Amino acid sequence: MKILLVDDADVFRQSVANLLRTRGHEVVEATNGLDGVKLARAHLPDVIVSDVVMSQVDGYALTSVLRQHPTTTDIPLVLVTGEADLKGMRKGMTLGADDYIAKPFKMDELMAALELRVHRRRAARAEVEQKLACLGSGITLKLPPELSQPLDRMLASTAMLANSSQPRTPAELAELAQSLRDDARQVQRLGRNLLAHAQLELFGTNPSHLNRLRQALSPNADAVVAVPARQCAVATGREGDLHLKLAPGAATIAETHLAKLAEELVRNAFEYSPAGTPVTVQCYDDGHDFLLTIHDEGRGMAPDKVARLGVVVARADGAPQVTGLGLPIARRIAELHGGKLILSSEPGKGTTVRVSLPAQPIVAPAPATEPQF
């Protein structure tokens, strides 16, 4: 391991550094917190061990600065002090320290703590890399049809426009322009959803991001849901098919995420149901959860459609099926905010999606600490 050791007590720092080197570790020494920040950014160590009480930039300030910089934000950091107390421990953990060890300690105890933190960081990074690999594989398999179809139509339309040997009437030109616009919007929406899907997957691997997500609150969740629902109805020319049954309620979710969740679900409901049939959007707060239900009376889930879009859902006959990219985004949004999404669908009888989200912010558990030595 590469270890950055920050302590202004020369004898203690040099003694610990020598013992670490005898065990085969690379040690970078900093004599104060300011140098510690500089060396951390320059060397990007596997783990940082820092004293708390120092003359220039103490351990708390060091922790705060390192956690705010993107290159050092996830480096494991262990604070060491001869004045350990509960208040100090809480302060260190709140600022982003991973552990808090009291002097004096045995070298084996320090090494066990450092190895644990480094192992957890490597495991977290491996998980992120695996998710990205899976995401990339999924994109390779799933996206070509969704992209190639509108792009092929756009190329065909532009080819027709470029063919000067076939004059076009104003009506034909307007029809081609509308077709190009519709296909361009489809490609644009798919690109945005792809980025949203990737971002949500990465959010789930970062505990600090996850905690922030779960502290956001939409006090007027019903009003937030109504906006994208009406926009989807207008966009599809089906304002008369939209039935809103929205009771006041709050949900633990940022308004932008709630709006995205509602947009994807309502859009799917309109897309997979014929004009003239109702799409019902209902929500209410039961005192514990914010409950959102979207129901359509369309054709239900077509097996060939759901089989290639990647999310397992329950069907009326018990057989598994999957849906498109919009539903995975909505489901992931719900899960990251401590909620869940359940979809039930039966061919010829429509689809119902039920989402539950906590009505109050989720209290984050206290950071796990190693036994005090």
C-alpha positions as CSV (number, residue, x, y, z in Angstrom):
1,M,0.0,0.0,0.0
2,K,1.0,3.6,-0.5
3,I,0.3,5.4,2.8
4,L,0.3,9.1,3.5
5,L,1.2,9.8,7.1
6,V,0.5,13.3,8.4
7,D,1.7,14.3,11.8
8,D,3.7,17.2,13.2
9,A,5.2,15.2,16.0
10,D,8.5,14.1,14.3
11,V,9.4,11.3,16.6
12,F,6.0,9.6,16.4
13,R,5.6,10.1,12.7
14,Q,9.1,8.8,11.9
15,S,8.6,5.8,14.2
16,V,5.3,4.8,12.6
17,A,6.6,5.4,9.1
18,N,9.7,3.2,9.7
19,L,7.5,0.3,11.0
20,L,5.2,0.6,8.0
21,R,8.2,0.5,5.7
22,T,9.6,-2.6,7.3
23,R,6.2,-4.3,6.4
24,G,6.8,-3.5,2.8
25,H,4.6,-0.4,2.5
26,E,5.4,2.8,0.7
27,V,5.1,5.8,3.1
28,V,4.9,9.5,2.2
29,E,5.4,11.8,5.2
30,A,3.8,15.2,5.8
31,T,4.8,17.3,8.8
32,N,1.6,19.4,8.8
33,G,-2.0,19.4,7.4
34,L,-1.2,21.9,4.6
35,D,1.6,19.7,3.3
36,G,-0.7,16.7,3.7
37,V,-3.2,18.2,1.4
38,K,-0.6,18.9,-1.3
39,L,1.0,15.5,-1.0
40,A,-2.4,13.7,-1.1
41,R,-3.2,15.4,-4.4
42,A,0.3,14.8,-5.8
43,H,0.7,11.1,-4.7
44,L,-2.9,9.9,-4.5
45,P,-2.1,7.3,-1.8
46,D,-4.2,4.2,-1.1
47,V,-4.9,5.5,2.4
48,I,-4.2,8.5,4.6
49,V,-3.4,8.5,8.3
50,S,-3.5,11.9,10.0
51,D,-3.1,13.3,13.5
52,V,-6.0,15.5,14.6
53,V,-4.2,18.2,16.6
54,M,-1.6,19.9,14.4
55,S,-0.3,23.5,14.3
56,Q,-1.0,24.1,10.6
57,V,-4.3,22.8,9.3
58,D,-5.5,20.3,11.8
59,G,-6.9,16.8,11.0
60,Y,-10.5,18.0,10.7
61,A,-9.6,20.8,8.3
62,L,-7.5,18.3,6.3
63,T,-10.4,15.9,6.1
64,S,-12.8,18.6,5.0
65,V,-10.5,19.9,2.2
66,L,-9.7,16.4,0.9
67,R,-13.3,15.4,0.7
68,Q,-14.2,18.5,-1.4
69,H,-11.6,17.8,-4.1
70,P,-12.6,15.2,-6.8
71,T,-9.2,13.5,-6.9
72,T,-9.1,12.8,-3.1
73,T,-12.7,12.6,-2.2
74,D,-12.8,8.8,-1.9
75,I,-9.3,8.1,-0.5
76,P,-9.8,6.3,2.9
77,L,-8.7,8.6,5.7
78,V,-8.0,7.5,9.3
79,L,-7.7,10.1,12.1
80,V,-5.4,9.4,15.0
81,T,-5.3,11.3,18.2
82,G,-4.3,11.1,21.8
83,E,-7.4,13.0,22.9
84,A,-10.2,10.7,21.6
85,D,-13.7,11.6,22.7
86,L,-17.2,11.0,21.3
87,K,-17.7,14.6,20.2
88,G,-14.4,14.6,18.3
89,M,-15.2,11.2,16.7
90,R,-18.5,12.5,15.5
91,K,-17.0,15.6,14.1
92,G,-14.4,13.6,12.2
93,M,-17.0,11.2,10.8
94,T,-19.3,14.0,9.8
95,L,-16.5,15.7,7.8
96,G,-15.8,12.4,6.0
97,A,-13.2,10.5,8.0
98,D,-13.4,6.7,7.6
99,D,-12.1,5.7,11.1
100,Y,-10.9,7.3,14.3
101,I,-8.1,5.6,16.3
102,A,-6.9,6.6,19.8
103,K,-3.2,6.7,20.8
104,P,-1.5,4.6,21.9
105,F,-2.3,1.7,19.6
106,K,-0.6,-1.4,18.4
107,M,0.8,-1.5,14.9
108,D,-1.2,-4.7,14.1
109,E,-4.4,-2.8,15.1
110,L,-3.5,0.1,12.8
111,M,-2.7,-2.1,9.9
112,A,-5.9,-4.1,10.3
113,A,-7.9,-0.8,10.1
114,L,-5.9,0.4,7.1
115,E,-6.2,-2.8,5.2
116,L,-10.0,-2.9,5.8
117,R,-10.5,0.6,4.5
118,V,-8.3,0.0,1.4
119,H,-10.1,-3.3,0.7
120,R,-13.5,-1.6,0.9
121,R,-12.4,1.1,-1.5
122,R,-11.1,-1.4,-4.0
123,A,-14.3,-3.4,-3.7
124,A,-16.4,-0.3,-4.3
125,R,-14.3,0.7,-7.3
126,A,-14.6,-2.9,-8.7
127,E,-18.4,-2.7,-8.3
128,V,-18.5,0.6,-10.2
129,E,-16.3,-0.9,-13.0
130,Q,-18.6,-3.9,-13.2
131,K,-21.7,-1.7,-13.4
132,L,-20.1,0.3,-16.1
133,A,-19.1,-2.8,-18.0
134,C,-22.6,-4.2,-17.7
135,L,-24.1,-0.9,-18.7
136,G,-21.9,-0.7,-21.8
137,S,-22.7,-4.3,-22.7
138,G,-26.4,-3.5,-22.3
139,I,-26.2,-0.4,-24.4
140,T,-24.5,-2.4,-27.1
141,L,-27.2,-4.9,-27.2
142,K,-30.2,-2.7,-26.6
143,L,-29.7,0.6,-28.3
144,P,-29.1,-0.1,-32.0
145,P,-32.8,-0.7,-32.9
146,E,-34.0,2.4,-31.0
147,L,-31.4,4.5,-32.6
148,S,-31.2,2.9,-36.1
149,Q,-34.9,3.1,-36.8
150,P,-35.3,6.9,-36.4
151,L,-31.9,7.5,-38.0
152,D,-32.8,5.4,-41.0
153,R,-36.0,7.3,-41.4
154,M,-34.2,10.6,-41.1
155,L,-31.7,9.5,-43.8
156,A,-34.5,8.5,-46.1
157,S,-36.3,11.8,-45.6
158,T,-33.1,13.8,-46.3
159,A,-32.4,11.7,-49.4
160,M,-35.9,12.5,-50.7
161,L,-35.3,16.2,-50.0
162,A,-31.9,16.1,-51.8
163,N,-33.4,14.4,-54.9
164,S,-34.0,17.4,-57.1
165,S,-35.5,15.2,-59.9
166,Q,-38.6,14.8,-57.9
167,P,-40.1,18.2,-57.0
168,R,-42.1,18.4,-53.8
169,T,-45.2,20.2,-53.1
170,P,-45.4,22.5,-50.0
171,A,-47.6,19.9,-48.3
172,E,-45.1,17.1,-49.0
173,L,-42.2,19.2,-47.7
174,A,-44.1,20.0,-44.5
175,E,-44.8,16.3,-44.0
176,L,-41.1,15.5,-44.4
177,A,-40.1,18.2,-42.0
178,Q,-42.5,17.0,-39.4
179,S,-41.2,13.4,-39.8
180,L,-37.6,14.6,-39.4
181,R,-38.6,16.6,-36.3
182,D,-40.3,13.6,-34.7
183,D,-37.4,11.3,-35.4
184,A,-34.9,13.8,-34.1
185,R,-36.9,14.2,-30.9
186,Q,-36.9,10.4,-30.4
187,V,-33.1,10.3,-30.8
188,Q,-32.7,13.2,-28.4
189,R,-35.0,11.6,-25.8
190,L,-33.1,8.3,-26.1
191,G,-29.8,10.1,-25.6
192,R,-31.0,11.9,-22.5
193,N,-32.4,8.7,-21.1
194,L,-29.2,6.9,-21.7
195,L,-27.3,9.6,-19.7
196,A,-29.9,9.5,-17.0
197,H,-29.6,5.8,-16.7
198,A,-25.8,5.8,-16.4
199,Q,-26.0,8.6,-13.8
200,L,-28.5,6.8,-11.7
201,E,-26.4,3.6,-11.7
202,L,-23.4,5.5,-10.5
203,F,-25.4,7.3,-7.8
204,G,-26.2,3.9,-6.3
205,T,-22.5,3.1,-5.8
206,N,-21.7,6.3,-3.8
207,P,-23.0,6.4,-0.2
208,S,-22.7,10.1,0.1
209,H,-24.6,10.8,-3.1
210,L,-27.2,8.3,-2.0
211,N,-27.7,10.0,1.4
212,R,-28.1,13.3,-0.3
213,L,-30.7,11.9,-2.6
214,R,-32.7,10.6,0.3
215,Q,-32.8,13.9,2.1
216,A,-34.4,15.8,-0.7
217,L,-38.1,16.5,-0.3
218,S,-41.0,17.4,-2.6
219,P,-43.6,18.9,-0.3
220,N,-46.1,19.3,-3.1
221,A,-45.5,16.0,-4.9
222,D,-49.0,15.9,-6.4
223,A,-48.4,19.2,-8.2
224,V,-45.0,18.0,-9.5
225,V,-46.6,14.9,-10.9
226,A,-49.4,16.9,-12.6
227,V,-47.0,18.9,-14.8
228,P,-45.3,16.1,-16.8
229,A,-48.6,14.2,-16.9
230,R,-50.3,17.1,-18.7
231,Q,-47.3,17.7,-20.9
232,C,-47.4,14.1,-22.1
233,A,-51.1,14.3,-22.8
234,V,-50.6,17.4,-24.9
235,A,-47.6,16.0,-26.7
236,T,-49.7,13.0,-27.8
237,G,-52.9,14.9,-28.5
238,R,-54.7,13.0,-25.8
239,E,-55.7,15.7,-23.3
240,G,-59.2,14.3,-23.0
241,D,-57.8,10.8,-22.1
242,L,-55.9,12.0,-19.1
243,H,-57.6,11.4,-15.8
244,L,-55.9,13.0,-12.8
245,K,-56.8,11.9,-9.3
246,L,-54.1,13.7,-7.3
247,A,-54.4,14.2,-3.5
248,P,-52.0,16.5,-1.7
249,G,-48.9,14.8,-0.4
250,A,-45.1,15.0,0.2
251,A,-42.4,12.6,-1.1
252,T,-38.8,12.2,-0.2
253,I,-37.4,12.9,-3.6
254,A,-36.1,15.9,-5.5
255,E,-38.7,17.5,-7.7
256,T,-36.6,17.0,-10.8
257,H,-36.4,13.2,-10.2
258,L,-40.0,12.9,-9.3
259,A,-41.0,14.7,-12.5
260,K,-38.7,12.4,-14.6
261,L,-40.2,9.4,-12.9
262,A,-43.7,10.6,-13.7
263,E,-42.9,11.6,-17.2
264,E,-41.5,8.2,-18.2
265,L,-44.4,6.3,-16.7
266,V,-47.1,8.5,-18.1
267,R,-45.4,8.6,-21.5
268,N,-45.3,4.8,-21.6
269,A,-49.0,4.7,-20.7
270,F,-49.9,6.9,-23.6
271,E,-47.5,5.1,-26.0
272,Y,-48.9,1.7,-25.3
273,S,-52.6,2.5,-25.2
274,P,-54.9,3.7,-28.1
275,A,-56.4,7.1,-28.4
276,G,-59.8,7.3,-26.8
277,T,-58.9,5.1,-23.8
278,P,-58.2,6.6,-20.4
279,V,-54.9,7.0,-18.8
280,T,-55.4,7.4,-15.0
281,V,-52.8,9.0,-12.8
282,Q,-53.5,8.8,-9.1
283,C,-51.4,9.8,-6.1
284,Y,-51.9,10.3,-2.3
285,D,-49.9,10.3,0.9
286,D,-51.0,7.6,3.3
287,G,-49.0,9.1,6.2
288,H,-46.0,6.8,5.7
289,D,-45.5,6.6,1.9
290,F,-46.3,8.7,-1.1
291,L,-48.2,6.4,-3.5
292,L,-48.3,7.0,-7.3
293,T,-50.3,4.8,-9.6
294,I,-50.5,5.0,-13.4
295,H,-53.0,2.8,-15.2
296,D,-53.8,2.5,-18.9
297,E,-56.3,0.3,-20.8
298,G,-54.0,-0.5,-23.7
299,R,-52.7,-3.7,-25.2
300,G,-50.5,-4.6,-22.3
301,M,-46.9,-5.8,-22.6
302,A,-46.0,-7.5,-25.9
303,P,-43.6,-10.3,-25.2
304,D,-41.3,-9.5,-28.1
305,K,-41.1,-5.9,-27.0
306,V,-40.4,-6.6,-23.3
307,A,-38.0,-9.4,-24.1
308,R,-35.3,-7.0,-25.4
309,L,-35.5,-4.1,-23.1
310,G,-34.0,-5.4,-19.9
311,V,-36.2,-5.1,-16.8
312,V,-38.0,-8.1,-15.3
313,V,-41.6,-7.5,-14.3
314,A,-44.6,-9.5,-13.2
315,R,-47.2,-10.6,-15.8
316,A,-50.7,-11.8,-15.0
317,D,-49.8,-15.5,-15.9
318,G,-46.7,-15.4,-13.8
319,A,-44.3,-15.4,-16.8
320,P,-41.4,-12.9,-16.7
321,Q,-41.1,-10.1,-19.1
322,V,-39.2,-6.8,-19.4
323,T,-39.8,-3.3,-20.6
324,G,-38.1,-0.3,-22.2
325,L,-35.5,2.1,-21.1
326,G,-38.0,4.6,-19.6
327,L,-39.3,2.0,-17.0
328,P,-35.8,1.0,-15.8
329,I,-35.1,4.7,-15.2
330,A,-38.3,5.2,-13.2
331,R,-37.7,2.0,-11.2
332,R,-34.1,3.0,-10.4
333,I,-35.2,6.5,-9.3
334,A,-37.7,4.9,-6.9
335,E,-35.2,2.4,-5.5
336,L,-32.4,5.0,-5.0
337,H,-34.9,7.1,-3.0
338,G,-35.8,4.2,-0.7
339,G,-39.0,3.3,-2.6
340,K,-40.1,0.6,-5.1
341,L,-41.9,0.2,-8.4
342,I,-44.3,-2.7,-9.2
343,L,-45.7,-3.3,-12.6
344,S,-48.5,-5.6,-13.5
345,S,-49.6,-6.1,-17.1
346,E,-51.7,-8.5,-19.1
347,P,-52.1,-8.6,-22.9
348,G,-55.4,-7.0,-23.9
349,K,-56.2,-5.7,-20.4
350,G,-53.7,-2.8,-20.0
351,T,-50.9,-2.0,-17.6
352,T,-50.7,-0.7,-14.0
353,V,-47.6,0.7,-12.5
354,R,-47.5,1.4,-8.7
355,V,-44.7,3.5,-7.1
356,S,-44.2,4.0,-3.4
357,L,-41.8,6.6,-2.0
358,P,-41.1,7.5,1.6
359,A,-43.1,10.5,2.7
360,Q,-40.4,11.6,5.1
361,P,-36.6,11.8,4.7
362,I,-34.8,8.6,5.5
363,V,-32.5,8.9,8.5
364,A,-29.0,7.9,7.4
365,P,-27.3,5.3,9.7
366,A,-24.3,6.4,11.6
367,P,-21.1,5.7,9.8
368,A,-19.6,2.4,10.7
369,T,-16.4,2.5,12.7
370,E,-13.8,0.1,13.7
371,P,-13.5,-1.0,17.4
372,Q,-11.6,1.6,19.4
373,F,-8.1,0.5,20.3
